[in-house]
Amino acid sequence: MSDDGTNPDGSAPDGSTPDTRPQARATGLLRRPKLWLVPTVLTGLLALLLSVLYMGGVVSPQRDLHDLPIALVNADRGKPLPGQPENLGAQVAHAITTDRSDDKAAWRPLTLRQAQDALDSGKVYGALVIPAGFTDAVAALTTTDATARPAMTVLTNPGKGSLGSSLATQITTATAHQASLTIGKRLTASATGAGATQKLLLADPVAVTTQVGHPLGGHSGLGLSAFYYTLLLVLAGFLGGNVISNGVDTALGYADNEIGPWHTRRPTVPVNRTQTLLLKMAMTAGITVLSVTLVLVACVAVLGMDATHIPLLWIYSYCASLAVGLGVQAINAAFGGIGQLVSMFVFIVLGLPSSGATVPLQAVPAFYRFLSHFEPMRQLSDGVRALLYFGARGDAGLTRAWTMIAIGAALALLFGFAMTAYYDRKGHTRLTPQHV
């Protein structure tokens, strides 16, 4: 070996030939337009798409709000006032359900028991209750028999998310106040002998009280814990799938392993695309057991997140995250180097604004409502919400979530193996770059 550390023939100690070409400098490379083209276009396009897609789903919920499901309960059984065909409760309910001035709410006339069940299953975002004896209480205001101001009750549903519950509360409160003013005009017109103080009361005779219709625990993030838990499951599947994919490619010699100044490349293992995908999916199924267990332990045991049905929550979490991981492996196998970018758009970029977990789907543009029919995050969040807030009821979204997880996993397997089988049949082998 010579003094410079090379062999007598000029090769390096490991047998390779050292590169004696002049080393390029950054200042020279920066003057190459082609070097700038692809990174500039892709970075700008990603920034634009992310801005439009993310902000487009949340920037104007009031403007985009249509048909938010809200229960309307008329429990008034009082006799109609003189000269009127029905009591005030029936009149108010009829006026609310037939009002076509806007379409922000989709009012659902229900009994009190039905409304409570709808709140407990997450089918409505809130409820407006006209109480029993409402007509008699209003009529008493024009006499000396009045003991209390009549009231309508607004029931909230924080399990549908803080924003969704807030929107429903705004709608129901405004509706109740408008009904009070309408009744007040009639009372004021008929109470000709009333004093100034009594007329002031009669002008707006109905109070509006707010109660929680479906209470949540104190460690539920005000109805947002379901969204963040769902996001953790998606990220566990997405990041885990990509880490496994890269790790397998490195271990099999199809990708370089570079950590800091250390660079290695293992001998290439001859294996076709189908067997490689099978290996990655099998490893995804095994490693996901650990990742979702750690997610559940961190959220529930360490941070104290409110959760019931823990065994079922773990099984659901595993299946949900596994379905995402399998999808990532299938997309990477089909699209190769840009697979990670494609899967990011499928599972994260398009999933977040169309999930309905933070902004109700009734308050997002039509494009996102369309995406919500098949975007994975919406399907998973419905199941998590049912498990965390609504007693694991199937009609609260859990049944649909299980169905969509099964469909998603099946599509991932079908798409992934169909593409790799096609590539193998066409002879598109994975080549190892040759070192000069």
Contacts in CASP RR format, 6 or more apart in sequence:
PFRMAT RR
TARGET T0000
AUTHOR 0000-0000-0000
METHOD contacts of the structure
MODEL  1
MSDDGTNPDGSAPDGSTPDTRPQARATGLLRRPKLWLVPTVLTGLLALLL
SVLYMGGVVSPQRDLHDLPIALVNADRGKPLPGQPENLGAQVAHAITTDR
SDDKAAWRPLTLRQAQDALDSGKVYGALVIPAGFTDAVAALTTTDATARP
AMTVLTNPGKGSLGSSLATQITTATAHQASLTIGKRLTASATGAGATQKL
LLADPVAVTTQVGHPLGGHSGLGLSAFYYTLLLVLAGFLGGNVISNGVDT
ALGYADNEIGPWHTRRPTVPVNRTQTLLLKMAMTAGITVLSVTLVLVACV
AVLGMDATHIPLLWIYSYCASLAVGLGVQAINAAFGGIGQLVSMFVFIVL
GLPSSGATVPLQAVPAFYRFLSHFEPMRQLSDGVRALLYFGARGDAGLTR
AWTMIAIGAALALLFGFAMTAYYDRKGHTRLTPQHV
1 7 0 8 1.000
1 8 0 8 1.000
1 13 0 8 1.000
2 8 0 8 1.000
2 10 0 8 1.000
5 13 0 8 1.000
6 12 0 8 1.000
6 13 0 8 1.000
6 18 0 8 1.000
7 13 0 8 1.000
7 15 0 8 1.000
10 17 0 8 1.000
10 18 0 8 1.000
11 17 0 8 1.000
11 18 0 8 1.000
12 18 0 8 1.000
16 435 0 8 1.000
19 436 0 8 1.000
29 35 0 8 1.000
49 349 0 8 1.000
50 349 0 8 1.000
53 349 0 8 1.000
53 350 0 8 1.000
53 353 0 8 1.000
54 349 0 8 1.000
54 352 0 8 1.000
54 353 0 8 1.000
56 353 0 8 1.000
56 364 0 8 1.000
56 365 0 8 1.000
56 368 0 8 1.000
57 64 0 8 1.000
57 353 0 8 1.000
57 359 0 8 1.000
57 364 0 8 1.000
57 365 0 8 1.000
57 368 0 8 1.000
58 353 0 8 1.000
58 358 0 8 1.000
58 359 0 8 1.000
58 364 0 8 1.000
61 163 0 8 1.000
61 167 0 8 1.000
61 359 0 8 1.000
61 360 0 8 1.000
61 363 0 8 1.000
61 364 0 8 1.000
62 167 0 8 1.000
62 363 0 8 1.000
64 363 0 8 1.000
64 364 0 8 1.000
64 365 0 8 1.000
65 104 0 8 1.000
65 167 0 8 1.000
65 360 0 8 1.000
65 362 0 8 1.000
65 363 0 8 1.000
66 103 0 8 1.000
66 104 0 8 1.000
66 362 0 8 1.000
66 363 0 8 1.000
67 103 0 8 1.000
67 104 0 8 1.000
67 105 0 8 1.000
67 106 0 8 1.000
67 362 0 8 1.000
68 104 0 8 1.000
68 105 0 8 1.000
68 106 0 8 1.000
68 125 0 8 1.000
68 164 0 8 1.000
68 167 0 8 1.000
68 168 0 8 1.000
68 171 0 8 1.000
68 360 0 8 1.000
68 362 0 8 1.000
68 363 0 8 1.000
69 105 0 8 1.000
69 106 0 8 1.000
69 108 0 8 1.000
69 123 0 8 1.000
69 124 0 8 1.000
69 125 0 8 1.000
69 362 0 8 1.000
70 105 0 8 1.000
70 106 0 8 1.000
70 107 0 8 1.000
70 108 0 8 1.000
70 124 0 8 1.000
70 125 0 8 1.000
70 126 0 8 1.000
70 127 0 8 1.000
70 128 0 8 1.000
70 168 0 8 1.000
70 171 0 8 1.000
70 172 0 8 1.000
71 107 0 8 1.000
71 108 0 8 1.000
71 110 0 8 1.000
71 114 0 8 1.000
71 115 0 8 1.000
71 118 0 8 1.000
71 119 0 8 1.000
71 124 0 8 1.000
71 126 0 8 1.000
71 127 0 8 1.000
71 128 0 8 1.000
71 155 0 8 1.000
72 93 0 8 1.000
72 96 0 8 1.000
72 97 0 8 1.000
72 107 0 8 1.000
72 108 0 8 1.000
72 109 0 8 1.000
72 110 0 8 1.000
72 127 0 8 1.000
72 128 0 8 1.000
73 109 0 8 1.000
73 110 0 8 1.000
73 111 0 8 1.000
73 112 0 8 1.000
73 115 0 8 1.000
73 127 0 8 1.000
73 128 0 8 1.000
73 129 0 8 1.000
73 130 0 8 1.000
74 89 0 8 1.000
74 90 0 8 1.000
74 92 0 8 1.000
74 93 0 8 1.000
74 109 0 8 1.000
74 130 0 8 1.000
75 111 0 8 1.000
75 112 0 8 1.000
75 129 0 8 1.000
75 130 0 8 1.000
75 131 0 8 1.000
75 132 0 8 1.000
75 134 0 8 1.000
76 87 0 8 1.000
76 88 0 8 1.000
76 89 0 8 1.000
76 90 0 8 1.000
76 130 0 8 1.000
76 131 0 8 1.000
76 132 0 8 1.000
76 133 0 8 1.000
76 134 0 8 1.000
76 135 0 8 1.000
77 87 0 8 1.000
77 132 0 8 1.000
77 133 0 8 1.000
78 87 0 8 1.000
78 132 0 8 1.000
78 133 0 8 1.000
78 134 0 8 1.000
78 135 0 8 1.000
78 136 0 8 1.000
79 87 0 8 1.000
79 135 0 8 1.000
79 136 0 8 1.000
80 86 0 8 1.000
80 87 0 8 1.000
80 135 0 8 1.000
81 87 0 8 1.000
81 88 0 8 1.000
81 135 0 8 1.000
81 139 0 8 1.000
84 91 0 8 1.000
86 94 0 8 1.000
87 134 0 8 1.000
87 135 0 8 1.000
88 134 0 8 1.000
88 135 0 8 1.000
88 138 0 8 1.000
88 183 0 8 1.000
89 130 0 8 1.000
89 134 0 8 1.000
89 135 0 8 1.000
92 130 0 8 1.000
92 179 0 8 1.000
92 183 0 8 1.000
93 109 0 8 1.000
93 130 0 8 1.000
95 179 0 8 1.000
95 182 0 8 1.000
96 107 0 8 1.000
96 128 0 8 1.000
96 175 0 8 1.000
96 179 0 8 1.000
97 107 0 8 1.000
97 109 0 8 1.000
104 171 0 8 1.000
105 168 0 8 1.000
105 171 0 8 1.000
105 172 0 8 1.000
105 175 0 8 1.000
106 362 0 8 1.000
108 118 0 8 1.000
108 124 0 8 1.000
110 118 0 8 1.000
110 127 0 8 1.000
112 129 0 8 1.000
115 124 0 8 1.000
115 127 0 8 1.000
115 129 0 8 1.000
115 155 0 8 1.000
116 213 0 8 1.000
118 124 0 8 1.000
118 127 0 8 1.000
119 126 0 8 1.000
119 127 0 8 1.000
119 155 0 8 1.000
119 157 0 8 1.000
119 213 0 8 1.000
119 214 0 8 1.000
120 214 0 8 1.000
120 390 0 8 1.000
120 393 0 8 1.000
121 390 0 8 1.000
121 393 0 8 1.000
121 395 0 8 1.000
121 396 0 8 1.000
122 157 0 8 1.000
122 159 0 8 1.000
122 160 0 8 1.000
122 214 0 8 1.000
122 385 0 8 1.000
122 389 0 8 1.000
122 390 0 8 1.000
122 396 0 8 1.000
123 395 0 8 1.000
123 396 0 8 1.000
124 157 0 8 1.000
124 168 0 8 1.000
125 157 0 8 1.000
125 160 0 8 1.000
125 164 0 8 1.000
125 165 0 8 1.000
125 167 0 8 1.000
125 168 0 8 1.000
125 360 0 8 1.000
126 154 0 8 1.000
126 155 0 8 1.000
126 156 0 8 1.000
126 157 0 8 1.000
126 160 0 8 1.000
126 165 0 8 1.000
126 168 0 8 1.000
126 169 0 8 1.000
126 172 0 8 1.000
126 213 0 8 1.000
127 154 0 8 1.000
127 155 0 8 1.000
127 157 0 8 1.000
127 172 0 8 1.000
127 213 0 8 1.000
128 152 0 8 1.000
128 153 0 8 1.000
128 154 0 8 1.000
128 155 0 8 1.000
128 172 0 8 1.000
128 175 0 8 1.000
128 176 0 8 1.000
129 152 0 8 1.000
129 153 0 8 1.000
129 154 0 8 1.000
129 155 0 8 1.000
130 152 0 8 1.000
131 150 0 8 1.000
131 151 0 8 1.000
131 152 0 8 1.000
131 153 0 8 1.000
134 150 0 8 1.000
134 152 0 8 1.000
137 146 0 8 1.000
137 148 0 8 1.000
137 149 0 8 1.000
137 150 0 8 1.000
138 150 0 8 1.000
138 183 0 8 1.000
138 187 0 8 1.000
138 205 0 8 1.000
138 206 0 8 1.000
140 146 0 8 1.000
140 147 0 8 1.000
141 149 0 8 1.000
141 150 0 8 1.000
141 187 0 8 1.000
141 201 0 8 1.000
141 202 0 8 1.000
141 205 0 8 1.000
142 187 0 8 1.000
142 190 0 8 1.000
142 191 0 8 1.000
142 194 0 8 1.000
142 202 0 8 1.000
149 201 0 8 1.000
149 205 0 8 1.000
149 206 0 8 1.000
149 207 0 8 1.000
150 205 0 8 1.000
150 206 0 8 1.000
150 207 0 8 1.000
151 206 0 8 1.000
151 207 0 8 1.000
151 208 0 8 1.000
151 209 0 8 1.000
152 176 0 8 1.000
152 179 0 8 1.000
152 180 0 8 1.000
152 206 0 8 1.000
152 207 0 8 1.000
152 208 0 8 1.000
152 209 0 8 1.000
153 208 0 8 1.000
153 209 0 8 1.000
153 210 0 8 1.000
153 211 0 8 1.000
154 169 0 8 1.000
154 172 0 8 1.000
154 173 0 8 1.000
154 176 0 8 1.000
154 208 0 8 1.000
154 209 0 8 1.000
154 210 0 8 1.000
154 211 0 8 1.000
155 211 0 8 1.000
155 212 0 8 1.000
155 213 0 8 1.000
156 165 0 8 1.000
156 168 0 8 1.000
156 169 0 8 1.000
156 210 0 8 1.000
156 211 0 8 1.000
156 212 0 8 1.000
156 213 0 8 1.000
156 214 0 8 1.000
157 165 0 8 1.000
157 168 0 8 1.000
157 213 0 8 1.000
157 214 0 8 1.000
158 165 0 8 1.000
158 212 0 8 1.000
158 214 0 8 1.000
158 215 0 8 1.000
158 216 0 8 1.000
158 220 0 8 1.000
158 222 0 8 1.000
158 223 0 8 1.000
159 165 0 8 1.000
159 214 0 8 1.000
159 216 0 8 1.000
159 220 0 8 1.000
159 223 0 8 1.000
159 226 0 8 1.000
159 385 0 8 1.000
159 389 0 8 1.000
159 390 0 8 1.000
160 168 0 8 1.000
160 223 0 8 1.000
160 360 0 8 1.000
160 385 0 8 1.000
161 222 0 8 1.000
161 223 0 8 1.000
161 224 0 8 1.000
161 226 0 8 1.000
161 227 0 8 1.000
161 357 0 8 1.000
161 358 0 8 1.000
162 222 0 8 1.000
162 223 0 8 1.000
162 224 0 8 1.000
163 358 0 8 1.000
163 359 0 8 1.000
163 360 0 8 1.000
163 363 0 8 1.000
164 359 0 8 1.000
164 360 0 8 1.000
164 363 0 8 1.000
167 360 0 8 1.000
167 363 0 8 1.000
169 210 0 8 1.000
173 208 0 8 1.000
173 210 0 8 1.000
176 206 0 8 1.000
176 208 0 8 1.000
177 204 0 8 1.000
177 208 0 8 1.000
179 206 0 8 1.000
180 204 0 8 1.000
180 205 0 8 1.000
180 206 0 8 1.000
180 208 0 8 1.000
181 203 0 8 1.000
181 204 0 8 1.000
183 205 0 8 1.000
183 206 0 8 1.000
184 202 0 8 1.000
184 203 0 8 1.000
184 204 0 8 1.000
184 205 0 8 1.000
185 203 0 8 1.000
187 202 0 8 1.000
187 203 0 8 1.000
187 205 0 8 1.000
188 194 0 8 1.000
188 199 0 8 1.000
188 202 0 8 1.000
188 203 0 8 1.000
191 198 0 8 1.000
191 199 0 8 1.000
191 202 0 8 1.000
194 202 0 8 1.000
214 389 0 8 1.000
214 390 0 8 1.000
216 222 0 8 1.000
216 223 0 8 1.000
216 306 0 8 1.000
216 389 0 8 1.000
217 306 0 8 1.000
218 306 0 8 1.000
219 225 0 8 1.000
219 303 0 8 1.000
219 304 0 8 1.000
219 305 0 8 1.000
219 306 0 8 1.000
220 305 0 8 1.000
220 306 0 8 1.000
220 388 0 8 1.000
220 389 0 8 1.000
223 389 0 8 1.000
224 357 0 8 1.000
224 358 0 8 1.000
225 299 0 8 1.000
225 305 0 8 1.000
225 306 0 8 1.000
225 388 0 8 1.000
226 357 0 8 1.000
226 381 0 8 1.000
226 384 0 8 1.000
226 385 0 8 1.000
226 388 0 8 1.000
226 389 0 8 1.000
227 355 0 8 1.000
227 357 0 8 1.000
227 358 0 8 1.000
227 381 0 8 1.000
229 295 0 8 1.000
229 299 0 8 1.000
229 305 0 8 1.000
229 384 0 8 1.000
229 388 0 8 1.000
230 320 0 8 1.000
230 355 0 8 1.000
230 357 0 8 1.000
230 377 0 8 1.000
230 380 0 8 1.000
230 381 0 8 1.000
230 384 0 8 1.000
231 352 0 8 1.000
231 377 0 8 1.000
232 295 0 8 1.000
232 299 0 8 1.000
233 292 0 8 1.000
233 295 0 8 1.000
233 317 0 8 1.000
233 320 0 8 1.000
233 321 0 8 1.000
233 324 0 8 1.000
233 380 0 8 1.000
233 384 0 8 1.000
234 321 0 8 1.000
234 324 0 8 1.000
234 347 0 8 1.000
234 348 0 8 1.000
234 376 0 8 1.000
234 377 0 8 1.000
234 380 0 8 1.000
235 348 0 8 1.000
236 288 0 8 1.000
236 291 0 8 1.000
236 292 0 8 1.000
236 295 0 8 1.000
236 321 0 8 1.000
236 324 0 8 1.000
237 284 0 8 1.000
237 288 0 8 1.000
237 291 0 8 1.000
237 321 0 8 1.000
237 322 0 8 1.000
237 324 0 8 1.000
237 325 0 8 1.000
237 328 0 8 1.000
238 324 0 8 1.000
238 325 0 8 1.000
238 328 0 8 1.000
238 343 0 8 1.000
238 344 0 8 1.000
238 347 0 8 1.000
238 348 0 8 1.000
240 284 0 8 1.000
240 287 0 8 1.000
240 288 0 8 1.000
240 291 0 8 1.000
240 325 0 8 1.000
240 328 0 8 1.000
241 280 0 8 1.000
241 284 0 8 1.000
241 325 0 8 1.000
241 328 0 8 1.000
241 329 0 8 1.000
241 332 0 8 1.000
242 328 0 8 1.000
242 332 0 8 1.000
242 340 0 8 1.000
242 343 0 8 1.000
244 280 0 8 1.000
244 283 0 8 1.000
244 284 0 8 1.000
244 287 0 8 1.000
244 329 0 8 1.000
245 280 0 8 1.000
245 328 0 8 1.000
245 329 0 8 1.000
245 332 0 8 1.000
246 255 0 8 1.000
247 255 0 8 1.000
248 276 0 8 1.000
248 279 0 8 1.000
248 280 0 8 1.000
248 283 0 8 1.000
249 255 0 8 1.000
250 256 0 8 1.000
250 257 0 8 1.000
250 266 0 8 1.000
251 266 0 8 1.000
252 266 0 8 1.000
252 268 0 8 1.000
252 269 0 8 1.000
252 271 0 8 1.000
252 276 0 8 1.000
253 265 0 8 1.000
253 266 0 8 1.000
253 267 0 8 1.000
253 268 0 8 1.000
253 269 0 8 1.000
253 432 0 8 1.000
254 268 0 8 1.000
254 430 0 8 1.000
254 432 0 8 1.000
256 263 0 8 1.000
256 264 0 8 1.000
256 265 0 8 1.000
257 263 0 8 1.000
257 264 0 8 1.000
257 265 0 8 1.000
257 266 0 8 1.000
258 264 0 8 1.000
268 432 0 8 1.000
271 279 0 8 1.000
272 420 0 8 1.000
272 424 0 8 1.000
272 429 0 8 1.000
273 333 0 8 1.000
273 420 0 8 1.000
273 423 0 8 1.000
273 424 0 8 1.000
273 428 0 8 1.000
273 429 0 8 1.000
273 430 0 8 1.000
274 417 0 8 1.000
274 420 0 8 1.000
274 421 0 8 1.000
274 424 0 8 1.000
276 333 0 8 1.000
276 420 0 8 1.000
276 430 0 8 1.000
277 329 0 8 1.000
277 330 0 8 1.000
277 333 0 8 1.000
277 416 0 8 1.000
277 417 0 8 1.000
277 420 0 8 1.000
278 417 0 8 1.000
280 329 0 8 1.000
280 332 0 8 1.000
280 333 0 8 1.000
281 326 0 8 1.000
281 329 0 8 1.000
281 413 0 8 1.000
284 322 0 8 1.000
284 325 0 8 1.000
284 326 0 8 1.000
284 328 0 8 1.000
284 329 0 8 1.000
285 322 0 8 1.000
288 318 0 8 1.000
288 321 0 8 1.000
288 322 0 8 1.000
288 325 0 8 1.000
289 318 0 8 1.000
291 321 0 8 1.000
292 314 0 8 1.000
292 317 0 8 1.000
292 318 0 8 1.000
292 321 0 8 1.000
293 314 0 8 1.000
295 317 0 8 1.000
295 321 0 8 1.000
296 310 0 8 1.000
296 313 0 8 1.000
296 314 0 8 1.000
296 317 0 8 1.000
299 305 0 8 1.000
299 307 0 8 1.000
300 307 0 8 1.000
300 310 0 8 1.000
305 388 0 8 1.000
306 388 0 8 1.000
307 313 0 8 1.000
307 387 0 8 1.000
307 388 0 8 1.000
308 387 0 8 1.000
308 388 0 8 1.000
308 391 0 8 1.000
308 392 0 8 1.000
309 387 0 8 1.000
309 391 0 8 1.000
309 392 0 8 1.000
312 387 0 8 1.000
312 392 0 8 1.000
313 387 0 8 1.000
313 388 0 8 1.000
316 383 0 8 1.000
316 384 0 8 1.000
316 387 0 8 1.000
316 398 0 8 1.000
316 401 0 8 1.000
316 402 0 8 1.000
319 402 0 8 1.000
319 405 0 8 1.000
319 409 0 8 1.000
320 380 0 8 1.000
320 384 0 8 1.000
320 401 0 8 1.000
320 405 0 8 1.000
322 409 0 8 1.000
323 376 0 8 1.000
323 405 0 8 1.000
323 408 0 8 1.000
323 409 0 8 1.000
323 412 0 8 1.000
324 347 0 8 1.000
324 376 0 8 1.000
324 380 0 8 1.000
325 412 0 8 1.000
326 409 0 8 1.000
326 412 0 8 1.000
326 413 0 8 1.000
327 343 0 8 1.000
327 408 0 8 1.000
327 412 0 8 1.000
327 415 0 8 1.000
328 343 0 8 1.000
328 347 0 8 1.000
329 412 0 8 1.000
329 416 0 8 1.000
330 412 0 8 1.000
330 413 0 8 1.000
330 415 0 8 1.000
330 416 0 8 1.000
330 417 0 8 1.000
330 419 0 8 1.000
331 339 0 8 1.000
331 342 0 8 1.000
331 343 0 8 1.000
331 346 0 8 1.000
332 339 0 8 1.000
332 340 0 8 1.000
332 343 0 8 1.000
333 416 0 8 1.000
333 419 0 8 1.000
333 420 0 8 1.000
334 415 0 8 1.000
334 416 0 8 1.000
334 419 0 8 1.000
334 420 0 8 1.000
335 342 0 8 1.000
346 376 0 8 1.000
347 376 0 8 1.000
347 377 0 8 1.000
350 371 0 8 1.000
350 375 0 8 1.000
351 371 0 8 1.000
351 375 0 8 1.000
351 376 0 8 1.000
351 377 0 8 1.000
351 378 0 8 1.000
352 377 0 8 1.000
353 359 0 8 1.000
353 364 0 8 1.000
353 368 0 8 1.000
353 371 0 8 1.000
354 361 0 8 1.000
354 364 0 8 1.000
354 368 0 8 1.000
354 369 0 8 1.000
354 371 0 8 1.000
354 372 0 8 1.000
354 375 0 8 1.000
354 377 0 8 1.000
354 378 0 8 1.000
355 372 0 8 1.000
355 375 0 8 1.000
355 377 0 8 1.000
355 378 0 8 1.000
355 381 0 8 1.000
356 364 0 8 1.000
356 372 0 8 1.000
356 378 0 8 1.000
356 381 0 8 1.000
357 377 0 8 1.000
357 378 0 8 1.000
357 381 0 8 1.000
357 385 0 8 1.000
361 368 0 8 1.000
361 369 0 8 1.000
361 372 0 8 1.000
361 378 0 8 1.000
371 378 0 8 1.000
372 378 0 8 1.000
374 404 0 8 1.000
376 404 0 8 1.000
376 408 0 8 1.000
379 400 0 8 1.000
379 401 0 8 1.000
379 404 0 8 1.000
379 405 0 8 1.000
380 401 0 8 1.000
380 405 0 8 1.000
382 396 0 8 1.000
382 397 0 8 1.000
382 398 0 8 1.000
382 400 0 8 1.000
382 401 0 8 1.000
383 396 0 8 1.000
383 397 0 8 1.000
383 398 0 8 1.000
383 400 0 8 1.000
383 401 0 8 1.000
383 402 0 8 1.000
384 401 0 8 1.000
385 396 0 8 1.000
385 397 0 8 1.000
386 392 0 8 1.000
386 393 0 8 1.000
386 394 0 8 1.000
386 396 0 8 1.000
386 397 0 8 1.000
386 398 0 8 1.000
386 401 0 8 1.000
387 398 0 8 1.000
389 396 0 8 1.000
390 396 0 8 1.000
392 398 0 8 1.000
END
